Amino acid sequence: MIMRVIDGGGSLFRRADVDTEDLKVRNFKKIQSSFSTLEDIISFAKEELLAETAGIAFAVAGVIENSNKVIASPNIPLLNGVALGDVIFEKLKLKTIVLNDMEASVMGMAGLLPKENYFMGITWSSGIGVRIFHNGKLIPVSEGGHMKLSIAPNAPVCGCGNKGCAEAFLGGIKKSKDIQEKMKELGISFDGHPNAFLDQEFLKGEAWAVEYYQSVADRMGLFLANIQTLLYLPLIVWKGTVALKSLPLIEDDIRKAMAQYLIEPRWADKDHLRFLMSPELEHDGMIGAAQAFTLTK
């Protein structure tokens, strides 16, 4: 059975056809886009649709109800309140399910890491998303990226509308804006992404870049320490563009920050808490969405 899967975030959308027999990902396409209308998303979903497609699955950030309605999606606000599954079925006459993107990703991670029975999956990209996998089951309906790291009046405003969320401090959108402001302050132009400029300057030992990354490590350390205090995880599986580039640079600093906040500092050690990158950074959410679709049959 062939499924069309769409994995959507704030500024990045992926699409592929997944064979539910072997979970192989085919016809993969990725675009950098912030769609402005629902029709744009529908067009992307149906483009080059195979005749043998049996169903469609969306994986999007936010709160999802009954695998159908998007209650709130901070990174794709045009979907707020939209019964996306019903809309797609009406347009394309194909059964459609809608999943939280982290639900789909962590289901895919679990399938790709069959020996791991307890871990947290985290996407660190334009925003922050987390889900927990425990003993063969996904613990759903959680929005860890909107955990409060500050209640100060001047705390940054998150895409969800509240202040002081982990995502507001740590999301890639905030990081890019910060670096763009720093480049203006320094009077520097850079032919590339602002985050690449930050990494370049950090590796050169520039004081401002080292200081900035230390602040990121401190915030991420606080965020993970809160989670670790509650759950005592043995493993965190990472994905996302920021995780891929930034984590190798500041993992040790993140662990040091965690240790400062934990009642038992050793819970931040590599012997107690492993970090892994997802085995399929681009495709785990699509694999998980296809698995979820088969379970609804």
Secondary structure, 3 states (H helix, E strand, C coil): CEEEEEEECCCEEEEEEEECCCCEEEEEEEEECCCCCHHHHHHHHHCCCCCCEEEEEEEECCEEECCCEEEECCCCHHHCCEEHHHHHHHHHCCCEEEEEHHHHHHHHHHHHCCCCCEEEEEEECCCEEEEEEECCEEECCCCHHHCECCCCCCCCECCCCCECEHHHHHCHHHHHHHHHHHHHHHCCCCCCCHHHHHHHHHHCCCHHHHHHHHHHHHHHHHHHHHHHHHHCCCEEEEECHHHHHHHHHHHHHHHHHHHHHCCCHHHHCCCCCEEEECCCCCCHHHHHHHHHHHHCC
